[in-house]
Amino acid sequence: MEIIVDDLAGPAIAAFLAEHVAEMRSLTPLSSKHALDLAGLRLPGITFWSMMDGPAVVGCCALKELDAGHAEIKSMRTAPARKRQGIAATLLRHVIGAAVRDGYRRLSLETGSADFFAPARALYTKHGFGYCAPFGDYREDPHSVYMTREL
């Protein structure tokens, strides 16, 4: 498996992200959905990575600059058939390393508060993230939790 910077032009990643957005919409009210679509992930200040197993996309994540010292993790996803195989942890370590190399001092994220997101919250906690108040453009939302860590 390899992690690549993805230009988001291929049909495989488009389908993978469409499934991600659809899944988030099925779990979270539209007013609380913060998953970015392809257009949102192509904006300046965002780096997107895909984890590939041959031609198959098995995971993805993105790093969005909030300001010169603060970045946000976006679009963390593992293919449903590949969960619990270390893909998310590998991607998380990769994005943390990229944030450090890029000179960010803080890394934050938003994830869901529902039971479905409990494994993600546990993963982030294991990697040094703690709960925090909403950051950036986020506001208090019963469907969201916010996490952050110093780098």
C-alpha angles and dihedrals in degrees: 000000000000137000114227135183100248124211089203091233100117127092094232094061091041090056092043092053093043088057089049094052091045091050092049090049090052091053104037134042112257091246089060099042112113101167111127121230124217093278092050092049091052093060119115115271094038126107115192127199131191124199108220130198099192106304094341124098106224100169146355144192139174138208118217121193113229095175137331093288104028131063135175131222111231136179100015106174139155122198106259093237090053101049119130092028098105096260095123092047091050091049092046092052088048095052092045089052091049091050091052092048090049091055101248116154097197133036121194139175144185121222137164126282095213123104090255088070096048093100090052092049090049091051092051092047090050089055095053104271119139131192117270143168119279112287135197111004095340122116132196108290128170089219094055139064125192126215134183144174138191116243 
